[in-house]
Amino acid sequence: MAELADLSALGMLVTWDQLVMMPGEGAPARAHQLGTLARLTHERATSQDVGEWLSELDGQDLDELDADIARIARRDWDRARRVPAELAVELAQASAHGQESWRAAREADDFAAFAPALARNVELARAHGECQAEPGQSAYDALLGDYDYGLCTTDLRRLFAALAEALPPLVADARAHSPKRSLAVSVAAQQAAVASTLRRIGVNDTSWRVDVSAHPFTACMGPRDSRVTTRYGDGDVESLLSSLHEYGHALYERQIDAALDRTNLGTGTSMSIHESQSKLWENHVARSAAFAQVLAGELGAGGYDVSPDELHAALIGVEPSPIRVSADSLTYPLHIILRFELELAMVQDDLAVADLPGAWRDGMRRLLGVEVDSDALGCLQDVHWGAGSFGYFPSYALGCLIAAQLWEAMEAAIGPREQDLRRGEVAPIQLWLAENVHRYGRRLDTLPLVQRATGQELSVEPFLRHVAPLAGR
Amino acid sequence: MAELADLSALGMLVTWDQLVMMPGEGAPARAHQLGTLARLTHERATSQDVGEWLSELDGQDLDELDADIARIARRDWDRARRVPAELAVELAQASAHGQESWRAAREADDFAAFAPALARNVELARAHGECQAEPGQSAYDALLGDYDYGLCTTDLRRLFAALAEALPPLVADARAHSPKRSLAVSVAAQQAAVASTLRRIGVNDTSWRVDVSAHPFTACMGPRDSRVTTRYGDGDVESLLSSLHEYGHALYERQIDAALDRTNLGTGTSMSIHESQSKLWENHVARSAAFAQVLAGELGAGGYDVSPDELHAALIGVEPSPIRVSADSLTYPLHIILRFELELAMVQDDLAVADLPGAWRDGMRRLLGVEVDSDALGCLQDVHWGAGSFGYFPSYALGCLIAAQLWEAMEAAIGPREQDLRRGEVAPIQLWLAENVHRYGRRLDTLPLVQRATGQELSVEPFLRHVAPLAGR
């Protein structure tokens, strides 16, 4: 397990280097190196040895931690072994090919050029889900298990139906009550504000790196080697949100119980819990009126004068748009619901790939009231399906829901955060998250963790309460 | 072989990251990750499978390239398999411990604190050499084979005896004829000159990186991903020399025949040939009067005015000193000869570890006429013995000799380089090195490569001719 943890950290490092440091022409050699690392890791993870060690542990009296290690090791091994080696190779190759095909098709705004690769990815995802499925599970349920073990399509349908009903009227009101506003902040002022804000909340040079990359992401090479990236657009404030977002991912990994280090439990438990941690810092800290005091102060120190109110208005403004990654916090889940509906339909063979662009336009009109001008800004905007990732999108919306539910539970436990956030004091938040979410690592899956941390089943209500003020409610 | 090449490149990347990018507190996790990578690599390199594949190839009719691949694979596998797994583990642990012990002892200038770790390293090196030795080989010969296959102690004794006789009188004259001079060049001017000089000779952003690290080094993650580092001292010109030095290492790896990529032959053949490539650019390009025109121009563009003659004088000045890494090109080999004599004596059990400091002082007096004030500036100055590296030092001096011999052969073939170097034109040098040295990768070992490239046996004469002008001869 320690070896697999090391190999996983190495994979993260190699990917980080590729996206942040590697000179461009290093790509072909890097692809070989990543392939070799992935193959060796897969061999170790699925080796007969692991199965035999696990069998030896069956029925033995283990302490709680060891029992959890063995339980998750058994689950991971069983799941990995259910995928035939040939299918694993086909999936990897189709993913690499699909991403290339997607890139070219998006550039040319030519969905037909992407359709064959997408059809292949859908077919392989279905096969993957079918061989992974446990008795009574659908293929899509099984795919969800790769990202969020224990979640099922029924849960998602229920939660997303509630959102799809409640959000559109809120969006309509929010367009008037909290309209989108822009601020022309220079890159230099953003850089200064991001650096000093992150420093305030614990980012130092001895165990963090903050770099720039085309798409912000986080890589954790160990509990004391956290690397977040951001990007700076000229004249926007996205870097303030995205740097807090990535910080949330990194903080989660840093605060996992040290006893789980280099075990199979020493990472975040699921995509949706991970996303809840980034969304908590993005939506509930960076987008709060209280923390706008801090951010406005840091922008001022960086040479850009703005009032906290103006800045806050720019950080929360609502306006439906065709693009997911730049969506506001109210419309964002609707983008995800559309993707969930469509990928589920494709995997279940209820939607032909050729009909995807039309279904996309219909869905955008229905959920967001937005007309999509081109497939490049429509169903070709995200890489996920090109890469063969089906079952991943839902975690983005679940993260918003879980963040809101955790935030309410935390404020109920330790009091409203407003006074602290005005002064940039986040230590009590860090501590509550460490105790109630982070420390468990993979010992608790998504739904049990939400139940334990909040005392409630996962629901949409906290999120709806959180966004209601945007609509003046 | 491709897999091992990938793993080796990954090891290099992980080490580069540790020395250049990693936040300091990432070190403990990184040590685990490197350990896992080394263990997996060792397992693959010594696996029974490889031996069986090689046996299947025995007696088969292979083309020249395949025959070389099989020949070197057999040699590497045999050598690696001769080291018992327990000894390999002991060597790795003693190396890690020895480096820590050395660091603390050097800081405290306390040789006695380091002596036990050194004694252990010597003992293990001897055991390592003995189990690696082929019939008739001494333990030290076998250790040399890890760095420079085919070289033997007898060769080194002969070459170094000639240098130890010829150099001291040259040093005496050079102190008067080419005395050490310093230039107070700002860090900013050095940075500008290093960047523009490297750009002139082919370093671009698409397949190179140039970074800063505590000790300059080169890491090549693939033929189109070359990473050199340098360091900038306030008020010296070492960065001009060391950046050209590291460039030489990187150029070697870049110009290996592409057909050898991802085979066991696709890297530099030995430490001494590698060092000859760095020394060629350092001693014969950067330290030439002709190239001083270019370097002075680049310093001027960076805001530091200096005449080519003044700069050249500062780059070649001779002055015996106790420190190897800052030694001039004339005294440098004498530092190496001392280390060779002492490490050979320790491995052969002719010198007790406790007697090392005295022997060091005696040797420095004899070879360089230098009085050593402290062990920290004496036998504790280099990490190599702390890391358990015995047989490595000689390559530093051999690199100087081979560089001079290659340079003479090249000028004989394509004419004097002076006119070209004045203009910064190095393409013919790059081409000659590619054709006569680089392209072979590991297909030729050190001595056959020198013979093939220069038509001569390795000798000290070209180096002595190269340094004679420093003494006014």
Contacts between the chains, C-beta under 8 A, distances in Angstrom:
chain1	res1	chain2	res2	distance
A	2	B	32	7.1
A	2	B	36	7.6
A	3	B	36	5.2
A	3	B	39	7.9
A	3	B	40	7.8
A	6	B	32	5.5
A	6	B	33	4.6
A	6	B	35	7.7
A	6	B	36	3.8
A	6	B	37	7.5
A	7	B	36	6.6
A	7	B	40	8.0
A	9	B	29	6.8
A	9	B	33	5.4
A	10	B	10	6.9
A	10	B	14	6.6
A	10	B	33	5.4
A	10	B	36	7.7
A	10	B	37	6.4
A	13	B	13	7.7
A	13	B	14	6.6
A	13	B	17	6.3
A	13	B	33	7.7
A	14	B	10	6.6
A	14	B	13	6.6
A	17	B	13	6.3
A	17	B	17	6.5
A	21	B	21	6.9
A	21	B	209	6.9
A	22	B	221	7.7
A	22	B	225	6.2
A	23	B	205	6.4
A	23	B	206	5.6
A	23	B	207	5.0
A	23	B	208	6.0
A	23	B	209	5.9
A	23	B	224	7.3
A	23	B	225	5.8
A	24	B	206	5.1
A	24	B	207	7.6
A	25	B	206	5.1
A	25	B	207	4.0
A	25	B	224	3.8
A	25	B	225	7.0
A	26	B	207	6.9
A	26	B	221	6.1
A	26	B	222	5.4
A	26	B	224	5.7
A	26	B	225	3.0
A	28	B	222	7.4
A	28	B	224	7.6
A	29	B	9	6.8
A	29	B	221	6.5
A	29	B	222	2.7
A	29	B	223	6.9
A	29	B	224	6.9
A	29	B	225	6.1
A	29	B	261	8.0
A	30	B	221	7.3
A	30	B	222	6.9
A	30	B	225	7.2
A	32	B	2	7.2
A	32	B	6	5.5
A	32	B	262	6.5
A	33	B	6	4.6
A	33	B	9	5.4
A	33	B	10	5.4
A	33	B	13	7.7
A	33	B	221	7.5
A	33	B	222	7.7
A	35	B	6	7.7
A	36	B	2	7.6
A	36	B	3	5.2
A	36	B	6	3.8
A	36	B	7	6.6
A	36	B	10	7.7
A	37	B	6	7.5
A	37	B	10	6.4
A	39	B	3	7.9
A	40	B	3	7.8
A	40	B	7	8.0
A	40	B	40	6.2
A	205	B	23	6.4
A	206	B	23	5.5
A	206	B	24	5.1
A	206	B	25	5.1
A	207	B	23	5.0
A	207	B	24	7.5
A	207	B	25	4.0
A	207	B	26	6.8
A	208	B	23	6.0
A	209	B	21	6.8
A	209	B	23	5.9
A	221	B	22	7.7
A	221	B	26	6.1
A	221	B	29	6.5
A	221	B	30	7.3
A	221	B	33	7.5
A	222	B	26	5.4
A	222	B	28	7.4
A	222	B	29	2.7
A	222	B	30	6.9
A	222	B	33	7.7
A	223	B	29	6.9
A	224	B	23	7.3
A	224	B	25	3.8
A	224	B	26	5.7
A	224	B	28	7.5
A	224	B	29	6.9
A	225	B	22	6.2
A	225	B	23	5.8
A	225	B	25	7.0
A	225	B	26	3.0
A	225	B	29	6.1
A	225	B	30	7.2
A	261	B	29	7.9
A	262	B	32	6.5
